[in-house]
Amino acid sequence: MIEIARIPVLTDNYVWLVHDGESKETAAIDPAVAGPVLAAAEARGWRITQIWNTHWHPDHTGGNAEIRQATGCTVTGPAAEAERIPTLDRLVAEGDVVHLGGHAARVIDVPAHTAGHIAYLMPAAKAAFVGDTLFAMGCGRLFEGTAAEMFANMRKLEALPDDTAVYCAHEYTQSNGRYALAAEPGNEAIARRMAEVDALRARGEATVPTTIALERATNPFMRAASIEELAERRAAKDSFRG
């Protein structure tokens, strides 16, 4: 059985701890920092045996070295960004498989936010760890890639089963939702979701994980009908002050 714990760190980052009860293995997904992640694992009686990185940004890899030093864990991450993540032990890309105990995670390439960004899909656990590619009602900024690449990413992710839980790496839902309302003012699903999101945030509660079904209905980037529309929406979101 897989257990997944959300660890809030920094200002709005989430690190995910994924624990396999049978093998006792635990993976830390995108550890921005070490201390709170190690403490959270220890509080649960878990030992971190692996780190999975989705991309090179420091708020996703900053805890790698200290966690590995403390636990002896193995660090896995994108082969295309190996020069920018010096702590990597295993390099992976599209089609590779990593294991947590008896549970398999398939790697897919999802470049655009960074040139070598990857995601980890665990079909049996109905879980997708997507880093900064897909957010609740949003997508990552196109720092190192193109709208065409992000459009292709959306097609890959929307093809996952409806009930796939999407574990993104930031609490951006409220700001994303404000833009989504502006992008699709007639979308009642977005309006309903934003009411729920605003209530959760008012109580100081998290709004992720989300699901693929929910993103299909409310995410203006996944719902963009063309590369051009996604590009227009990403540019509009970059300057949106709603």
C-alpha positions as a printed NumPy array, in Angstrom:
array([[  0.   ,   0.   ,   0.   ],
       [  1.224,   3.48 ,  -0.919],
       [  0.9  ,   6.417,   1.479],
       [  1.523,   9.965,   0.299],
       [  2.247,  12.863,   2.643],
       [  2.333,  16.545,   1.727],
       [  5.16 ,  18.556,   3.31 ],
       [  4.82 ,  22.355,   2.96 ],
       [  8.171,  24.158,   2.789],
       [  9.506,  27.592,   1.881],
       [  6.732,  30.007,   0.886],
       [  4.468,  27.856,  -1.263],
       [  6.352,  24.649,  -2.17 ],
       [  5.112,  21.155,  -1.501],
       [  7.45 ,  18.186,  -1.111],
       [  5.723,  14.834,  -1.413],
       [  6.772,  11.804,   0.628],
       [  5.688,   8.538,  -0.964],
       [  5.88 ,   5.509,   1.313],
       [  5.506,   1.842,   0.451],
       [  4.359,   0.029,   3.572],
       [  5.496,  -3.404,   2.375],
       [  9.09 ,  -2.601,   1.45 ],
       [  9.353,   0.309,   3.924],
       [ 10.873,   2.418,   1.143],
       [ 10.115,   6.143,   1.037],
       [ 10.715,   8.549,  -1.836],
       [ 10.953,  12.315,  -1.408],
       [  9.705,  14.125,  -4.504],
       [ 11.453,  17.437,  -5.281],
       [ 12.864,  18.231,  -1.822],
       [ 13.471,  21.975,  -1.766],
       [ 15.109,  21.763,   1.659],
       [ 16.242,  18.936,   3.894],
       [ 15.319,  19.716,   7.511],
       [ 11.512,  19.728,   7.372],
       [ 11.492,  16.757,   4.989],
       [ 13.727,  14.622,   7.195],
       [ 11.688,  15.64 ,  10.241],
       [  8.407,  14.749,   8.556],
       [  9.702,  11.344,   7.572],
       [ 11.067,  10.673,  11.056],
       [  7.768,  11.701,  12.663],
       [  6.041,   9.013,  10.599],
       [  8.674,   6.364,  11.266],
       [  9.703,   6.423,   7.602],
       [ 13.258,   6.357,   6.234],
       [ 13.894,   8.147,   2.972],
       [ 15.526,   5.688,   0.563],
       [ 15.061,   7.635,  -2.674],
       [ 14.731,  11.164,  -4.031],
       [ 12.943,  11.773,  -7.327],
       [ 13.587,  15.13 ,  -8.986],
       [ 11.386,  16.468, -11.789],
       [ 13.678,  19.339, -12.833],
       [ 16.771,  21.279, -11.838],
       [ 15.368,  24.394, -10.143],
       [ 16.874,  24.895,  -6.656],
       [ 13.455,  24.901,  -4.959],
       [ 13.125,  21.285,  -6.16 ],
       [ 16.659,  20.018,  -5.596],
       [ 18.017,  22.114,  -2.725],
       [ 17.615,  19.346,  -0.152],
       [ 19.171,  16.554,  -2.212],
       [ 22.701,  16.573,  -0.821],
       [ 21.782,  16.874,   2.849],
       [ 19.069,  14.228,   2.658],
       [ 21.396,  11.83 ,   0.856],
       [ 24.121,  12.461,   3.416],
       [ 21.673,  11.772,   6.254],
       [ 20.025,   8.689,   4.777],
       [ 22.244,   7.211,   2.059],
       [ 19.322,   7.478,  -0.362],
       [ 19.56 ,   7.28 ,  -4.169],
       [ 18.777,  10.41 ,  -6.186],
       [ 16.979,  10.023,  -9.519],
       [ 16.288,  12.81 , -11.974],
       [ 16.155,  13.99 , -15.579],
       [ 19.051,  12.879, -17.753],
       [ 18.678,  16.027, -19.842],
       [ 19.478,  18.168, -16.797],
       [ 22.277,  16.094, -15.289],
       [ 24.782,  18.935, -15.579],
       [ 22.515,  21.156, -13.492],
       [ 21.747,  18.552, -10.784],
       [ 25.161,  17.326,  -9.602],
       [ 23.647,  15.106,  -6.909],
       [ 21.981,  12.687,  -9.362],
       [ 22.808,   8.99 ,  -9.038],
       [ 20.418,   7.735, -11.709],
       [ 19.508,   9.546, -14.926],
       [ 16.099,   8.873, -16.465],
       [ 14.029,   9.989, -19.447],
       [ 10.827,   9.149, -21.314],
       [  9.987,   5.438, -21.078],
       [ 12.248,   4.633, -18.136],
       [ 10.745,   3.064, -15.028],
       [ 11.709,   3.658, -11.407],
       [ 10.513,   1.48 ,  -8.543],
       [  9.482,   2.13 ,  -4.975],
       [  9.353,  -1.331,  -3.517],
       [  7.009,  -3.253,  -5.791],
       [  5.42 ,  -0.105,  -7.227],
       [  6.494,   1.147, -10.635],
       [  6.645,   4.773, -11.742],
       [  6.881,   5.503, -15.449],
       [  8.886,   8.531, -16.519],
       [  7.534,  10.894, -19.181],
       [  9.256,  13.901, -20.699],
       [  7.313,  17.139, -20.162],
       [  9.684,  19.939, -21.235],
       [  8.787,  23.654, -21.384],
       [  9.097,  24.978, -17.826],
       [ 12.656,  23.67 , -18.04 ],
       [ 14.213,  21.977, -21.037],
       [ 14.51 ,  18.554, -19.398],
       [ 11.501,  18.505, -17.066],
       [ 10.052,  15.037, -16.389],
       [  7.076,  13.623, -14.512],
       [  6.618,  10.332, -12.658],
       [  3.41 ,   8.363, -13.243],
       [  2.379,   5.59 , -10.83 ],
       [ -0.622,   3.938, -12.534],
       [ -1.333,   1.405,  -9.794],
       [ -1.437,   4.177,  -7.183],
       [ -3.386,   6.468,  -9.561],
       [ -0.804,   9.18 ,  -8.933],
       [  1.155,  11.608, -11.097],
       [  4.019,  13.7  ,  -9.726],
       [  4.274,  16.561, -12.185],
       [  6.593,  19.136, -10.599],
       [  5.99 ,  22.534, -12.176],
       [  4.434,  21.372, -15.454],
       [  0.778,  21.075, -14.45 ],
       [ -0.761,  22.997, -11.572],
       [ -4.314,  23.129, -10.288],
       [ -5.936,  25.37 , -12.928],
       [ -2.504,  26.316, -14.241],
       [  0.747,  25.318, -15.912],
       [  4.376,  26.257, -15.433],
       [  5.911,  29.337, -17.003],
       [  7.741,  28.686, -20.262],
       [ 11.205,  29.471, -18.96 ],
       [ 13.183,  27.127, -21.215],
       [ 10.654,  25.816, -23.715],
       [  7.796,  26.626, -26.029],
       [  4.027,  26.761, -26.076],
       [  4.114,  23.845, -28.514],
       [  5.939,  21.735, -25.953],
       [  3.52 ,  22.687, -23.181],
       [  0.564,  21.955, -25.455],
       [  2.027,  18.473, -26.062],
       [  2.484,  18.041, -22.3  ],
       [ -1.183,  18.837, -21.732],
       [ -2.167,  16.182, -24.276],
       [ -0.029,  13.578, -22.497],
       [ -1.462,  14.403, -19.095],
       [ -5.102,  14.778, -20.092],
       [ -4.931,  11.237, -21.513],
       [ -4.442,   9.812, -18.007],
       [ -7.466,   8.282, -16.261],
       [ -9.959,  10.734, -14.752],
       [ -9.234,   9.65 , -11.183],
       [ -5.466,  10.101, -11.423],
       [ -4.363,  12.316,  -8.536],
       [ -2.055,  15.118,  -9.65 ],
       [  0.648,  16.058,  -7.152],
       [  2.103,  19.411,  -8.185],
       [  4.847,  21.25 ,  -6.356],
       [  3.3  ,  24.607,  -5.438],
       [  0.213,  26.127,  -3.798],
       [ -0.737,  28.343,  -6.739],
       [ -4.388,  27.394,  -7.062],
       [ -6.   ,  30.615,  -5.894],
       [ -4.025,  32.863,  -8.237],
       [ -4.39 ,  30.377, -11.085],
       [ -8.116,  30.25 , -10.509],
       [ -8.479,  34.008, -10.681],
       [ -6.915,  33.951, -14.12 ],
       [ -9.027,  30.928, -15.134],
       [-12.18 ,  32.89 , -14.298],
       [-10.987,  35.7  , -16.565],
       [ -9.976,  33.333, -19.368],
       [-13.273,  31.41 , -19.323],
       [-15.861,  33.664, -17.638],
       [-18.718,  31.405, -18.69 ],
       [-17.233,  28.228, -17.237],
       [-19.439,  27.371, -14.265],
       [-17.103,  24.554, -13.189],
       [-14.332,  27.096, -12.624],
       [-16.652,  29.359, -10.621],
       [-17.749,  26.443,  -8.408],
       [-14.187,  25.313,  -7.916],
       [-12.993,  28.786,  -6.99 ],
       [-15.626,  29.042,  -4.287],
       [-14.239,  25.835,  -2.796],
       [-10.629,  26.993,  -3.197],
       [-11.289,  30.342,  -1.547],
       [-12.934,  28.58 ,   1.383],
       [-10.003,  26.177,   1.777],
       [ -7.426,  28.954,   1.673],
       [ -9.401,  31.052,   4.145],
       [ -8.994,  28.132,   6.567],
       [ -5.306,  27.814,   5.728],
       [ -5.821,  24.458,   4.024],
       [ -4.096,  23.057,   0.935],
       [ -5.869,  22.788,  -2.42 ],
       [ -3.785,  20.002,  -3.952],
       [ -3.567,  17.267,  -5.028],
       [ -6.018,  17.782,  -7.827],
       [ -7.279,  15.227, -10.385],
       [ -7.067,  14.9  , -14.136],
       [-10.861,  15.086, -14.412],
       [-10.929,  18.334, -12.469],
       [ -8.182,  19.835, -14.619],
       [ -9.944,  18.855, -17.836],
       [-12.968,  20.8  , -16.629],
       [-11.291,  23.864, -15.122],
       [ -7.699,  24.295, -16.332],
       [ -7.515,  26.919, -19.113],
       [ -4.14 ,  25.596, -20.318],
       [ -5.259,  21.981, -20.572],
       [ -8.474,  23.232, -22.189],
       [ -6.679,  25.402, -24.772],
       [ -7.792,  24.224, -28.214],
       [ -4.522,  24.996, -30.002],
       [ -0.889,  25.851, -29.456],
       [ -1.716,  29.435, -30.311],
       [ -4.457,  29.629, -27.703],
       [ -2.196,  28.142, -25.047],
       [  0.531,  30.654, -25.951],
       [ -1.946,  33.533, -25.696],
       [ -3.226,  32.309, -22.344],
       [  0.267,  31.77 , -20.939],
       [  1.316,  35.263, -21.966],
       [ -1.868,  36.712, -20.476],
       [ -1.343,  34.828, -17.218],
       [  2.257,  36.058, -16.996],
       [  1.019,  39.649, -16.826],
       [ -2.309,  39.001, -15.073],
       [ -2.948,  41.08 , -11.96 ],
       [ -6.447,  39.927, -11.068]])
